[in-house]
């Protein structure tokens, strides 16, 4: 089912009160008005009014996100020439190698479908409500690993700084890859934070780069949820990767683990033992999550920090268990169990002092 970007938390919070998109959206969604007005009344992320503000860290986050926003015009353009190479196998190897060379820690390929694209755009007033009409057949998905040592400092300012660094690195990798692919004679559009035409997490799962965990985040085989994503849609012939067959084992483990839900400051992650049968089985309460962010002043990161996969839990152990609960429970105990406090290091980076 396609997602309307206008309904996402970030799109709603980006609306300027009194603007035409603001009026149109809340006339169509009056049930969201009271909650969203309350969220807007809270201090902005990274602002001096928040308890986590620091003059040596918070401006780093703002500067990196501003830089990525300034790069938006480079995300798209016309091919420079006609293609001279058309072999899908050769081009797949080349495109993945290119993305790795430019900064990706992992890369996957998927066929695009309407469920990966947003149905309407929502992040910027000039394109608000426009249908997403792009129809490119393939997507190259970029994974950038974040530093767990910085994420373990969440919800303090260094964690959000690391998030910004991850999005910037992933964004530059996607934009540069798209520019080069256009030089090869193919259409290519980069999708980066604040400038997606697609749901990056869905593209990553379709490209075999991970599966959805209880937190609603993509769990990568090597890096767990400690990643940021970008993507490049293109008409370059590419061979798609297969979806990860370990999804059932990971879902079973998340079912008995629940550490992300237990430590979530906003109580936004579903608890309990049930696993609905759908693509993302544990839907996040975005309003509760975002409210916690605004109250703290950062994007938190506690669910990532608490996850055993961030600590390096080997997927092979889950695959070998074939979903047997007693084996999964023993694995969880070796990872610290359900109640062991998550890693937390409040010390700032050395270069702040």
N, C-alpha and C positions, 0 to 999 in steps of 0.2 A: 504494500500500500504506500503510495507516494506521500511524502511529508511536505506540508506547506511551511516554508521557512518563516512566514509571518507569525506563525504560532510558537516559534521557538523563543526561549527566554531572552536570549541576546537581542533578537530582532525587536521584541516588545519593549525592552529597556532602552533601545536605541531611538525609539520614537520620540520626537519633540512635541511636547504638549502644545496644543493649539495648531499644529500642522494639519494639512489635509489627510495624510496617511494616518495620523493619530485619530482624527475624527472618524474616518472610515472604519478603521479597525475596531474601535471600541463601540461603534454603533452596531457592528456585526457581532461583537463578542462582549455584550454588557456584563456577562457573568465574570469576566476577568478584570473589570475596571477597579473594583475596590482593592483586590489583592495587589494589582500592579501599582496602583497609586501609593499603597503602603510601602512597597519595595522601593519605589523611587524616592520616598521620603528618607530612606536610610542613607548614611554617608556612602559616597562612591568608592569603588574598589581602589585601594592605594592612596586615598586622600588623607590629608593631615588629621581629619576628624576620627579616623579609625584607630583602634588600639594597637595595630601592627605596623603603623606607619614608621618608617625610618628614613632620614634624609640621605643615607648612603645606599639604600636598596630600592626604595619605591620608585625613584626616578629612572632606575635602570629598566624596570618593567615597562613604564610608560614610554621610554625612548625606543625600546625594541619593538613594541607594538606599533608605535607611530611610524617607524621605519618600514615595517611590513605593510602598513596601510599605504604609505607613499609608493610602494612598488606595484600596487594594483594595476596601473595601466600596462605594465609589462606582461600581464598574465595572458593576454590574447593578441592575435595579429594574423596576418595572412601569410601563407607559405611563400618562401622567397624564390622557389624554382619548382621544376617538376621532379618527381621522385626518380632516382636513378637506381635504387635498390628496392626490391619488392619481396624478397624471400622472407616469410614470416619467422622462420626459425632463426635466421641470421639477425633480423631486426629485433627480435625479442631478446636475444643474448646481448645485442648492442645496447638496447634501451635500458635494460636492467644494469648493465655495466656502467653506462653513462650516469645513471642516477646514483649508483654507489660511488663512482668517482667524484661526483659533485656534492656528496655529503650524506646520502641515505645509509642507514644501518641495515635496512632490509627493503626489498622491493617485491611487489607481486603484480600480476596482470589479471584482469577480469573482463568479461563481456559486460557492456553496459546494458541496463534495462530500466524501464520507467520507475521501478521501485527504488533505484539508487539515486536518480535525479530528484531534486526538489520539484514540486509542482509549480509553485510561485516563489518569486524572490522576496526577501523581507528585510535585509540588513541595512539598506541605504535608501533614503527618500527618493533619489532620482530614478531608482529601479523598483521601488516598492510596489508589489502586486503584479509585476510583469510575469507572464507565464515563462517558464523555462522551456525554450524551444530547441536548445542544442540537442543534437541527435547523433553524436559520434559513437562508433561501435565499441571502442576499447578504452580501458582506463588502466593507467600505470599508477600504482599506489605506493607512496613513499612513507617509510617508517623511520622516525628519528628517535633514538633512545634518550631518555632523560637520565640525569645522574641521581640515583637513589639517595645519595648522601644529602643532596639538596632537598629532595622531596621529603626526607625524614625530618626536615626542619619545619615542615608545615604544621600548623597554619600560619607560620610567621612569614615575613616578607621574602626571605631567600627562596622559599618554595615557589612563589608566584614569579619571581625573577627567572627561575629555571623553566617554568612553563613558557614564559615569553621567549626565552632562548630557544626552546624546542620548536615552538611554532615558527620563529624566524628562520631557523636552520632548515626546517622542513619546507617552508615557503620559498626560500631562496633556491633550494634544490629543485622544487617543482617548476618554478619560473624559469630557471636556467635550462632545465631539461626541455620545457616547452619551446623555448627560443631555439634550441639546437634542432629539435624535431621539425620545426618550421623551416629551418635552413636545409633540412633533408627533403623538403618538398611536401610535407604532410601537414594537415591541420593539427593544431595542438592548443589546448587551453589549460592553464594551470589553475588549480583550486586550492586556495590557501585560507588561513584563518581570517574571517571577515569577508571573504570573497569566494565562497563555495557556491557552485550550482548543484552540488550533490551532497549526500550524507556520507561523509568520509568513513565513518565506522562501518556502514553497510558495504561500501566499496572494499574496505580492508578484509572483511569476512568473506566476501565473494571472491577475493583474490587469494584466499588461502593463508592469509597472514595472521589469523587468530580467530577466536570465537568470543561471543558475548558472555561476560561473567555476571555475577549477582549485582555488581556495582553499576551495570549498564555500560561499562567500558569494554573495549576490545582487549582480550587477554592474549598477548603475543607469546609464542612458544618459548622464546629466549628471554624477553624483557618483561613479560607479564603486562600489567596495565600501565607501566612506567614509560609511555611512549606518546609522541605527538604524530599527527598524520597530515599529509597533503596528497594531492593527486594531479595527474595530467590525463585529460581525455583527448583522444586522438583517433584519426582514421588510418594511422600507420598499421599495417598488418602485424598483429601480435598473437602469440599462442597463449591462451589463458591458463592460469594455474588452477589446480583442483582445490576445492574447499577442504579445510583440515578435517580429517576423519576422527580426530580426538575430541570433537565437540561434545559427544555424549559423556565421556569420562570427565572432562572439565566441568560440565554442567552438574554432574553427580557430586563432584568435589565441592563446588560452590554451594550446593544444596546442604551439605553437612557442615561446611566451614562457617560462613556468615560473619567473618571478622570485619569485613568492610561495613556491614550494617550495624554491628555491635558498637563500633567506634565512631560511626558517622555523627558529627556534632549536630547536624540538622535533622537527624532521624529521617532522612530522605530515601534511604535504600530499604527495600522490602525485606522483612525478616520472615522466618517460618520455613517450613519444609516443602511446601508445594512448589512445583515447577510447571507453570503453564506451558503448553506446547505452542510456542511461536518463536519467531526469529530472535527477539530479545526477550527472554522469559521473565526478567525481573525489571519492570518499568520503573525508572527513577522518578521521584516526585521533584520535578524541576523547581517548583516554587519554594519548597522547603530547603532544597540545596542552595539555591541562589540567595535566599534570605540569610542563611548561615554565612555565606560569602560576604554579603554586605555588612553584616554585624561584625565580622572579624576583620574585613578589609583586604582579604586575599581570596584566591580560589581554592584554599583549604589544602587539598592533596592528601587528607587523612586516609581516605579509602585506598589510595594507591600505596601509601606507606604501610598500611596494615596488611596488605595482600601477601600471602605466602608466595605467589608467583613473582612479585617484585623481589623477594628474597632469594629467588633462583630455584624454586621448586621444579624438579625435572618432570616434564610431561610423560616421559617413558614409564615412570612409576605408576602414573594414572592409567596409561594404556594397558599395562600388564595386569592391573587389578581387575580390568573388565567391569568396572563399576561396582565391585563388591564393597558394601558399606564398611565392613570391619577392617578391610585393608585401607580404605580411604581414611578412616578414623585414625588408624595407626600412623599414616603419613601425616595427617594433620597434627598429631601429638608431637611428631618429630620436628614439625615446623613451629612448635611453640604452643599449640593448642588454641582453643577458642578464647580463653580468658587472659592469656599472657599479654601484657601491654605492648602496643605497637612500638617500633623504634621511634625515638624522638630525640633530636639533638638541637637545642636552642641556640647554640653558639653561632654567630655570624661567620661568614667567610673571613679568612685572615686579612685579605686585602681591604676590608672595611675599616680596620683599626689603624 
